[in-house]
Amino acid sequence: MTLVRAKAALGATLVVAAALIAAGLAVVLVLRANLTGQAGLQAEVAAREVATQIDRGVAYYRLDLPDGEDSPVRVIDEDGRVLAAGEDVQAMSLTPSGGDDGGDGDDDEPRLRNGTATVDGKTAEYRFAAVRATDSAGETVTVYAGVPLTTEQRAVGTVRDAMLIGLPVLLLVVGCVTWLVTRRALRPVEGIRAEMAAITASEDLSRRVPEPDSRDEVARLARTTNETLAALEASVERQRRFVADASHELRSPIASLRTQLEVGAAHPDLLDVPGAVADTVRLQQLAADLLLLARLDAGERPGRARFDAVAMVHEEVARRGAADRLPVDVNVTVAADEAVDVVGSRGQLARVLGNLLDNAQRHARSEVSVTVRREGADEIVLAVADDGPGVPEAERERIFERFVRLDAARTRDAGGAGLGLAIARDVAHRHGGTLTVSGAPGGGALFELRLPTAS
């Protein structure tokens, strides 16, 4: 976090420095331009006063010229001779014409230039205005009047010095304030990081990061982190239970099969071959279920094949045939010439239907039925019903958990491993559908698989 604070403080300082430097330059330039403009205006007024006297025919030696350093004046003819000058004005030098920023050649327009003048032995910079006039003899002369730029230079220098002194202090204050503010703002983040490091080191997913009372991004980050930890804890706990339950389920058939083989090895006439085959088949089915669940948990996406759901139901029921304990009655309420297509994995959805039929065959007394119907324009419902004892309402969500058997189905041989319905619901969700259980109209359980139809 120290590096983040340093970067934030440095970034804020650089931005403020750039803004202040730009603003300072703008202030200095505007101030200089305003003061120079005022000096030029004063010089123009002084030059026009003298030019007006000349235009009126006042002799050069009788001109009323400003005295002193405040406004040196000279009157020069076209040959460059000085016809009149203010008191103590010893020299006057103007910048080249490139510095002219006033007038366009019109005699009535003053020309403004910077230059220097020596008055009473002192040389200083001035802002000069040049105004043309015509004397009583008809000769054209130029009146140069200047105003000192010392006020402008002093004001600009004062502002510049104040900026040079205040800018570093202000930048230091900005850097320190930014450091302190970011430190305070990032303190909860450091707490989150430290707690996450402790959770990683201890592997205790029940711990949670502190959530600040503020309603800013850091608080939302803490809440999201805790939600992620809760989901991770639930996932890990689910995986642990899954591994433990899978180990427990595998232990019994493996132990039974080993016992039968050991007895058969010692006493061949006592070998229970059908029992060994049954245990092997059960192991094979359990391994297939576990493998499918592992693929589903890994996020395997179903295929995108398009097929007729009604045809799939007829084929699955016909494939089971005489192997079922009870015959399956298939009722299709869809028109015979209407295809009801779904998109997904045909094998996985056939597995779902098979699991539902297996469950119905285990609990039914005398009847198992499959109904296929449409609901709306974009949904198909596959309903499997039996006339068994049904599922208590309090257990209708629990039966979809893995390795769950209700009291009436706790015998492993009769109730399976408790994975069929869990697999069926996972597959249904991955196909954009749902799988629910309710009571059948004639008693027993009614499982409804709802799937979106292909558009």
C-alpha positions as CSV (number, residue, x, y, z in Angstrom):
1,M,0.0,0.0,0.0
2,T,3.0,2.3,0.6
3,L,3.8,2.2,-3.1
4,V,0.2,3.0,-4.0
5,R,0.2,6.0,-1.6
6,A,3.5,7.2,-3.0
7,K,2.2,6.9,-6.6
8,A,-1.1,8.8,-5.7
9,A,0.8,11.5,-3.8
10,L,3.3,11.9,-6.7
11,G,0.6,11.9,-9.3
12,A,-1.5,14.5,-7.4
13,T,1.6,16.7,-6.8
14,L,2.6,16.6,-10.5
15,V,-0.9,17.4,-11.6
16,V,-1.1,20.3,-9.2
17,A,2.4,21.5,-10.2
18,A,1.5,21.5,-13.8
19,A,-1.8,23.4,-13.2
20,L,-0.1,25.9,-10.9
21,I,2.8,26.5,-13.3
22,A,0.4,27.0,-16.2
23,A,-1.8,29.3,-14.1
24,G,1.2,31.2,-12.8
25,L,2.5,31.8,-16.3
26,A,-0.9,33.0,-17.4
27,V,-1.1,35.4,-14.5
28,V,2.4,36.8,-15.1
29,L,1.7,37.2,-18.8
30,V,-1.7,38.8,-18.3
31,L,-0.3,41.1,-15.6
32,R,2.6,42.1,-17.8
33,A,0.3,42.8,-20.7
34,N,-2.1,44.9,-18.6
35,L,0.6,47.0,-17.0
36,T,2.4,47.4,-20.4
37,G,-0.9,48.4,-22.0
38,Q,-1.5,51.0,-19.2
39,A,2.0,52.4,-19.7
40,G,1.5,52.6,-23.4
41,L,-1.8,54.4,-22.9
42,Q,-0.1,57.0,-20.6
43,A,2.7,57.4,-23.1
44,E,0.2,58.0,-25.9
45,V,-1.6,60.6,-23.9
46,A,1.6,62.5,-23.2
47,A,2.7,62.3,-26.8
48,R,-0.6,63.5,-28.1
49,E,-0.6,66.5,-25.7
50,V,2.8,67.6,-27.2
51,A,1.7,66.8,-30.7
52,T,-1.5,68.9,-30.2
53,Q,0.7,71.9,-29.2
54,I,2.8,71.5,-32.3
55,D,-0.3,71.3,-34.5
56,R,-1.5,74.5,-33.0
57,G,1.7,76.3,-34.1
58,V,3.4,76.5,-30.7
59,A,7.2,77.1,-31.2
60,Y,9.4,74.2,-30.2
61,Y,11.2,76.3,-27.5
62,R,7.8,77.2,-26.0
63,L,6.4,73.7,-25.8
64,D,5.1,72.6,-22.4
65,L,7.0,69.3,-22.1
66,P,6.8,66.9,-19.1
67,D,9.8,67.0,-16.9
68,G,11.7,64.3,-15.0
69,E,11.9,60.5,-15.3
70,D,8.2,60.0,-15.3
71,S,7.7,60.9,-19.0
72,P,10.8,61.7,-21.1
73,V,9.8,63.4,-24.4
74,R,11.6,64.2,-27.6
75,V,10.5,65.8,-30.8
76,I,12.4,64.7,-33.9
77,D,12.1,65.8,-37.5
78,E,12.3,63.5,-40.5
79,D,16.1,63.9,-40.7
80,G,16.5,62.6,-37.2
81,R,17.4,66.0,-35.6
82,V,16.1,66.6,-32.1
83,L,13.9,69.7,-32.2
84,A,12.8,69.7,-28.6
85,A,13.4,67.4,-25.6
86,G,12.3,67.2,-22.0
87,E,14.4,68.4,-19.2
88,D,17.4,66.2,-18.4
89,V,16.6,63.8,-21.2
90,Q,20.1,62.8,-22.4
91,A,19.4,59.8,-24.6
92,M,16.6,57.8,-26.0
93,S,16.8,54.4,-27.8
94,L,13.9,52.5,-29.2
95,T,13.8,48.8,-30.0
96,P,13.8,47.8,-33.7
97,S,10.6,48.0,-35.7
98,G,10.0,44.3,-35.0
99,G,8.9,45.3,-31.5
100,D,6.3,47.8,-32.8
101,D,2.9,46.6,-31.6
102,G,0.8,49.6,-32.4
103,G,-0.4,51.5,-35.4
104,D,-0.6,50.5,-39.0
105,G,1.2,53.4,-40.7
106,D,-1.6,55.9,-40.4
107,D,-0.3,59.3,-39.1
108,D,-3.2,59.4,-36.6
109,E,-2.4,56.1,-35.1
110,P,0.4,56.0,-32.4
111,R,3.1,53.5,-32.6
112,L,4.1,51.8,-29.3
113,R,7.5,50.4,-28.7
114,N,9.7,49.5,-25.8
115,G,13.1,51.1,-25.3
116,T,15.5,52.8,-23.0
117,A,16.0,56.4,-22.0
118,T,18.7,58.1,-20.0
119,V,17.4,60.9,-17.8
120,D,19.6,62.8,-15.5
121,G,22.3,60.1,-15.8
122,K,19.9,57.2,-15.0
123,T,19.0,54.7,-17.7
124,A,15.8,52.7,-17.5
125,E,13.3,50.9,-19.6
126,Y,10.3,52.7,-21.0
127,R,7.2,52.2,-23.0
128,F,7.2,54.8,-25.8
129,A,4.5,56.2,-28.0
130,A,5.3,57.9,-31.3
131,V,2.8,60.4,-32.6
132,R,3.2,62.5,-35.8
133,A,2.5,66.2,-35.9
134,T,2.8,69.1,-38.4
135,D,4.4,72.4,-37.3
136,S,3.6,75.9,-38.4
137,A,6.2,75.6,-41.2
138,G,4.4,72.6,-42.6
139,E,7.1,70.1,-41.6
140,T,6.2,66.7,-40.2
141,V,7.8,65.8,-37.0
142,T,7.5,62.8,-34.6
143,V,6.8,63.2,-30.9
144,Y,8.2,60.4,-28.7
145,A,6.9,60.2,-25.2
146,G,7.8,57.4,-22.7
147,V,6.4,56.0,-19.5
148,P,8.8,54.0,-17.2
149,L,8.2,50.2,-17.0
150,T,9.6,49.9,-13.5
151,T,6.1,49.5,-12.0
152,E,5.4,46.7,-14.4
153,Q,8.7,45.1,-13.7
154,R,8.3,45.4,-10.0
155,A,4.8,44.0,-10.0
156,V,5.7,41.1,-12.2
157,G,8.8,40.4,-10.2
158,T,6.9,40.4,-7.0
159,V,4.3,38.0,-8.3
160,R,7.0,35.8,-9.8
161,D,8.9,35.7,-6.5
162,A,5.8,34.9,-4.6
163,M,5.0,32.0,-6.9
164,L,8.6,30.7,-6.7
165,I,8.4,30.7,-3.0
166,G,4.8,29.6,-2.6
167,L,4.8,26.9,-5.3
168,P,7.2,24.4,-3.5
169,V,5.4,25.0,-0.2
170,L,2.0,24.4,-1.8
171,L,3.2,21.3,-3.6
172,L,4.6,19.9,-0.3
173,V,1.2,20.5,1.3
174,V,-0.6,18.8,-1.5
175,G,1.8,15.8,-1.4
176,C,1.4,15.4,2.4
177,V,-2.4,15.8,2.3
178,T,-2.7,13.3,-0.6
179,W,-0.4,10.9,1.3
180,L,-2.5,11.2,4.5
181,V,-5.9,11.0,2.6
182,T,-4.9,8.0,0.6
183,R,-3.5,6.3,3.7
184,R,-6.8,6.8,5.5
185,A,-8.7,5.7,2.4
186,L,-6.6,2.6,1.8
187,R,-6.4,1.5,5.4
188,P,-9.5,-0.8,5.0
189,V,-7.9,-2.2,1.9
190,E,-4.8,-3.1,3.9
191,G,-7.0,-4.7,6.5
192,I,-8.7,-6.8,3.8
193,R,-5.3,-7.8,2.4
194,A,-3.9,-8.7,5.8
195,E,-7.0,-10.8,6.6
196,M,-6.9,-12.5,3.2
197,A,-3.2,-13.4,3.8
198,A,-4.1,-14.8,7.2
199,I,-7.0,-16.8,5.7
200,T,-4.6,-18.2,3.0
201,A,-2.0,-19.1,5.6
202,S,-4.5,-20.7,8.0
203,E,-6.7,-22.3,5.3
204,D,-9.7,-21.3,7.5
205,L,-12.4,-20.3,5.0
206,S,-14.8,-19.5,7.8
207,R,-13.0,-16.3,8.5
208,R,-14.2,-13.0,6.9
209,V,-12.5,-9.8,6.0
210,P,-13.5,-6.6,7.9
211,E,-16.2,-4.5,6.3
212,P,-16.0,-0.7,6.8
213,D,-19.1,1.3,7.6
214,S,-18.6,3.5,4.6
215,R,-20.7,3.0,1.5
216,D,-17.9,3.4,-1.0
217,E,-16.0,1.1,-3.4
218,V,-13.8,-0.3,-0.6
219,A,-16.9,-1.4,1.4
220,R,-18.4,-3.0,-1.7
221,L,-15.0,-4.7,-2.3
222,A,-15.1,-6.1,1.3
223,R,-18.7,-7.3,0.9
224,T,-17.9,-9.0,-2.4
225,T,-14.8,-10.6,-0.9
226,N,-16.8,-12.0,1.9
227,E,-19.4,-13.3,-0.5
228,T,-16.7,-14.9,-2.5
229,L,-15.2,-16.5,0.7
230,A,-18.7,-17.8,1.7
231,A,-19.2,-19.3,-1.8
232,L,-15.7,-20.8,-1.7
233,E,-16.3,-22.2,1.8
234,A,-19.6,-23.8,0.7
235,S,-17.9,-25.2,-2.4
236,V,-15.0,-26.7,-0.4
237,E,-17.4,-28.1,2.1
238,R,-19.5,-29.6,-0.6
239,Q,-16.4,-31.1,-2.2
240,R,-15.3,-32.5,1.1
241,R,-18.7,-34.1,1.7
242,F,-18.7,-35.4,-1.8
243,V,-15.3,-37.0,-1.4
244,A,-16.3,-38.5,2.0
245,D,-19.6,-39.8,0.7
246,A,-18.1,-41.1,-2.5
247,S,-15.4,-42.9,-0.4
248,H,-18.1,-44.4,1.8
249,E,-20.2,-45.5,-1.1
250,L,-17.3,-47.1,-2.9
251,R,-16.0,-48.9,0.3
252,S,-19.1,-51.1,0.7
253,P,-19.2,-52.7,-2.8
254,I,-15.5,-53.0,-3.0
255,A,-15.4,-54.7,0.4
256,S,-18.2,-57.0,-0.6
257,L,-16.6,-57.9,-3.9
258,R,-13.3,-58.5,-2.2
259,T,-14.9,-60.8,0.3
260,Q,-16.7,-62.8,-2.4
261,L,-13.5,-63.2,-4.3
262,E,-11.5,-64.2,-1.3
263,V,-14.1,-66.8,-0.4
264,G,-14.2,-68.0,-4.0
265,A,-10.4,-68.3,-4.0
266,A,-10.5,-70.4,-0.8
267,H,-13.6,-72.3,-1.6
268,P,-14.5,-72.2,-5.3
269,D,-17.8,-74.0,-4.7
270,L,-19.0,-71.1,-2.5
271,L,-18.2,-68.3,-5.1
272,D,-21.3,-66.1,-5.6
273,V,-20.8,-65.2,-9.2
274,P,-24.1,-63.3,-9.6
275,G,-23.4,-61.3,-6.5
276,A,-19.9,-60.4,-7.7
277,V,-21.3,-59.4,-11.0
278,A,-23.9,-57.2,-9.3
279,D,-21.3,-55.5,-7.2
280,T,-19.1,-54.9,-10.2
281,V,-22.1,-53.4,-12.1
282,R,-22.9,-51.2,-9.2
283,L,-19.3,-50.1,-9.0
284,Q,-19.3,-49.3,-12.7
285,Q,-22.5,-47.3,-12.4
286,L,-21.2,-45.4,-9.4
287,A,-17.9,-44.6,-11.2
288,A,-19.8,-43.3,-14.2
289,D,-22.0,-41.1,-12.0
290,L,-19.0,-39.7,-10.2
291,L,-17.2,-39.0,-13.4
292,L,-20.2,-37.2,-14.8
293,L,-20.6,-35.1,-11.6
294,A,-16.9,-34.2,-11.8
295,R,-17.3,-33.0,-15.4
296,L,-20.4,-31.0,-14.5
297,D,-18.6,-29.4,-11.5
298,A,-15.7,-28.6,-13.8
299,G,-18.1,-26.5,-15.8
300,E,-18.4,-28.7,-18.9
301,R,-20.9,-27.2,-21.2
302,P,-23.5,-29.4,-22.9
303,G,-23.4,-30.0,-26.6
304,R,-25.4,-27.8,-29.0
305,A,-27.1,-30.6,-31.0
306,R,-30.7,-30.1,-32.0
307,F,-33.1,-33.1,-31.7
308,D,-36.7,-34.1,-31.2
309,A,-37.5,-34.5,-27.5
310,V,-40.6,-36.6,-28.2
311,A,-38.6,-39.1,-30.3
312,M,-36.0,-39.2,-27.5
313,V,-38.7,-40.2,-24.9
314,H,-40.0,-42.9,-27.1
315,E,-36.5,-44.3,-27.8
316,E,-35.5,-44.3,-24.2
317,V,-38.6,-46.0,-23.0
318,A,-38.4,-48.6,-25.8
319,R,-34.7,-49.2,-25.0
320,R,-35.4,-50.0,-21.4
321,G,-38.2,-52.5,-22.5
322,A,-38.6,-55.6,-20.4
323,A,-35.8,-54.6,-18.1
324,D,-38.2,-52.3,-16.2
325,R,-40.1,-53.8,-13.3
326,L,-43.3,-52.1,-14.5
327,P,-44.4,-51.0,-18.0
328,V,-44.1,-47.3,-18.7
329,D,-47.1,-45.5,-20.1
330,V,-46.1,-42.7,-22.5
331,N,-48.6,-39.9,-23.1
332,V,-47.8,-37.2,-25.7
333,T,-50.1,-34.2,-25.9
334,V,-48.2,-32.7,-28.8
335,A,-49.6,-33.0,-32.3
336,A,-48.2,-36.0,-34.2
337,D,-46.9,-33.8,-37.1
338,E,-45.3,-31.3,-34.7
339,A,-41.6,-31.7,-33.9
340,V,-40.6,-30.4,-30.4
341,D,-36.9,-29.7,-30.8
342,V,-34.5,-28.9,-28.0
343,V,-30.8,-27.9,-28.1
344,G,-28.3,-29.7,-26.0
345,S,-26.7,-33.0,-25.3
346,R,-29.0,-35.8,-26.2
347,G,-27.0,-38.3,-24.2
348,Q,-27.2,-36.2,-21.0
349,L,-30.9,-35.5,-21.3
350,A,-31.6,-39.2,-22.0
351,R,-29.6,-39.9,-18.8
352,V,-31.9,-37.5,-16.9
353,L,-35.0,-39.3,-18.2
354,G,-33.4,-42.6,-17.4
355,N,-32.7,-41.5,-13.8
356,L,-36.2,-40.3,-13.3
357,L,-37.6,-43.6,-14.7
358,D,-35.3,-45.6,-12.4
359,N,-36.5,-43.6,-9.4
360,A,-40.1,-44.1,-10.4
361,Q,-39.5,-47.9,-10.9
362,R,-38.1,-48.2,-7.4
363,H,-41.0,-46.6,-5.7
364,A,-44.0,-47.3,-7.9
365,R,-46.6,-49.9,-6.8
366,S,-48.2,-50.6,-10.2
367,E,-47.9,-47.7,-12.6
368,V,-45.2,-45.4,-14.1
369,S,-46.1,-42.8,-16.7
370,V,-44.3,-40.3,-18.9
371,T,-46.1,-37.2,-20.2
372,V,-44.8,-34.9,-22.8
373,R,-46.5,-31.5,-23.4
374,R,-45.8,-28.0,-24.5
375,E,-46.3,-25.0,-22.3
376,G,-46.4,-21.7,-24.2
377,A,-44.4,-21.3,-27.4
378,D,-40.9,-21.8,-26.0
379,E,-41.1,-24.6,-23.3
380,I,-41.6,-28.3,-23.2
381,V,-42.4,-30.3,-20.1
382,L,-41.4,-34.0,-19.5
383,A,-43.3,-35.3,-16.5
384,V,-42.6,-38.7,-14.9
385,A,-45.2,-39.9,-12.4
386,D,-45.6,-43.0,-10.2
387,D,-48.2,-44.3,-7.7
388,G,-45.7,-44.9,-4.9
389,P,-45.6,-43.3,-1.5
390,G,-44.5,-39.9,-2.9
391,V,-42.0,-37.4,-1.5
392,P,-42.8,-35.6,1.7
393,E,-43.1,-31.8,1.1
394,A,-40.3,-31.1,3.5
395,E,-37.9,-33.4,1.6
396,R,-38.7,-32.2,-1.9
397,E,-35.5,-30.1,-2.2
398,R,-33.3,-32.3,-0.1
399,I,-33.7,-35.3,-2.4
400,F,-31.8,-33.4,-5.1
401,E,-28.7,-33.2,-2.9
402,R,-25.9,-35.7,-3.5
403,F,-25.8,-39.0,-1.7
404,V,-29.2,-38.3,-0.1
405,R,-31.6,-41.1,0.5
406,L,-34.9,-40.8,2.2
407,D,-35.9,-43.3,5.0
408,A,-37.8,-45.5,2.5
409,A,-34.8,-45.8,0.3
410,R,-31.8,-46.1,2.6
411,T,-31.0,-49.6,1.4
412,R,-28.2,-49.2,-1.1
413,D,-29.4,-52.1,-3.3
414,A,-32.8,-50.6,-3.6
415,G,-32.1,-46.9,-3.3
416,G,-29.0,-46.6,-5.3
417,A,-26.1,-44.2,-4.3
418,G,-28.3,-41.1,-4.1
419,L,-26.7,-39.5,-7.1
420,G,-29.4,-39.9,-9.8
421,L,-31.6,-37.0,-8.9
422,A,-28.6,-34.7,-8.2
423,I,-27.2,-35.5,-11.7
424,A,-30.6,-34.9,-13.3
425,R,-31.0,-31.4,-11.7
426,D,-27.5,-30.4,-12.6
427,V,-27.9,-31.4,-16.2
428,A,-31.3,-29.7,-16.4
429,H,-29.8,-26.4,-15.1
430,R,-27.0,-26.6,-17.6
431,H,-29.5,-26.9,-20.4
432,G,-31.4,-23.8,-19.2
433,G,-34.2,-25.8,-17.7
434,T,-35.5,-26.8,-14.3
435,L,-36.4,-30.1,-12.5
436,T,-38.9,-30.1,-9.7
437,V,-40.9,-32.6,-7.7
438,S,-44.5,-32.4,-6.5
439,G,-47.4,-34.7,-5.7
440,A,-48.9,-36.7,-8.6
441,P,-52.7,-36.4,-9.1
442,G,-53.3,-40.1,-8.3
443,G,-50.8,-40.1,-5.4
444,G,-47.0,-40.8,-5.6
445,A,-44.3,-38.4,-6.9
446,L,-44.5,-36.2,-10.0
447,F,-41.1,-35.1,-11.4
448,E,-41.3,-32.3,-14.1
449,L,-38.4,-31.5,-16.4
450,R,-38.9,-28.2,-18.1
451,L,-36.7,-27.3,-21.1
452,P,-36.6,-24.4,-23.5
453,T,-37.5,-25.4,-27.0
454,A,-35.2,-24.5,-30.0
455,S,-36.2,-21.3,-31.7
